[in-house]
Amino acid sequence: MNEENRQPCCIVCGHEKEEGIFVLSEFICDTCESEMIRTDVRDAKYPFFIHQLRQIWLKKDA
């Protein structure tokens, strides 16, 4: 597959997806965005989402 046809890779799940949002040049797919919005801070997945999103700011400051 050539670069022109490649879909962006989600910073949360690591999958290439077509639909989603870009935050500071990093892609978050619609599925992960929806799951993050519904996740309560007491949920076991919450720290995982925080860890993945922290990569956005670490790359920005690099």
C-alpha positions as CSV (number, residue, x, y, z in Angstrom):
1,M,0.0,0.0,0.0
2,N,1.5,3.4,-0.9
3,E,1.6,6.3,1.5
4,E,-1.1,8.2,-0.4
5,N,-3.8,5.6,0.3
6,R,-2.8,5.0,3.9
7,Q,-5.3,5.9,6.6
8,P,-4.1,7.6,9.8
9,C,-3.2,5.4,12.8
10,C,-5.0,6.0,16.0
11,I,-2.8,7.0,18.9
12,V,-5.1,5.1,21.4
13,C,-5.8,1.7,19.7
14,G,-3.0,1.7,17.1
15,H,-5.4,0.8,14.2
16,E,-5.6,2.5,10.9
17,K,-9.0,4.1,10.6
18,E,-10.7,6.5,8.2
19,E,-12.9,8.5,10.6
20,G,-11.7,10.4,13.6
21,I,-10.2,13.6,14.9
22,F,-6.7,15.1,14.9
23,V,-5.3,16.6,18.2
24,L,-2.0,18.4,17.7
25,S,-1.3,16.3,14.6
26,E,-2.1,13.0,16.4
27,F,-5.1,11.0,15.2
28,I,-7.8,9.5,17.5
29,C,-10.4,7.3,15.8
30,D,-14.1,7.8,16.3
31,T,-14.4,4.5,18.2
32,C,-11.7,5.5,20.8
33,E,-13.1,9.0,21.1
34,S,-16.5,7.7,21.9
35,E,-15.2,5.2,24.4
36,M,-13.1,7.8,26.1
37,I,-16.1,10.2,26.4
38,R,-18.2,7.4,28.1
39,T,-15.4,6.2,30.4
40,D,-15.8,7.2,34.0
41,V,-12.7,8.3,35.9
42,R,-13.1,5.2,38.2
43,D,-13.1,2.8,35.3
44,A,-10.0,0.6,34.9
45,K,-9.5,1.8,31.3
46,Y,-9.2,5.5,32.3
47,P,-5.5,5.4,33.2
48,F,-4.8,3.7,29.9
49,F,-6.5,6.5,28.0
50,I,-4.5,9.1,30.0
51,H,-1.3,7.3,29.2
52,Q,-2.0,7.1,25.5
53,L,-3.1,10.8,25.3
54,R,0.0,11.9,27.2
55,Q,2.0,10.8,24.2
56,I,0.5,13.8,22.3
57,W,2.1,16.3,24.7
58,L,5.3,14.4,25.0
59,K,5.8,14.4,21.2
60,K,4.8,18.1,21.1
61,D,7.5,19.0,23.7
62,A,10.2,16.8,22.1
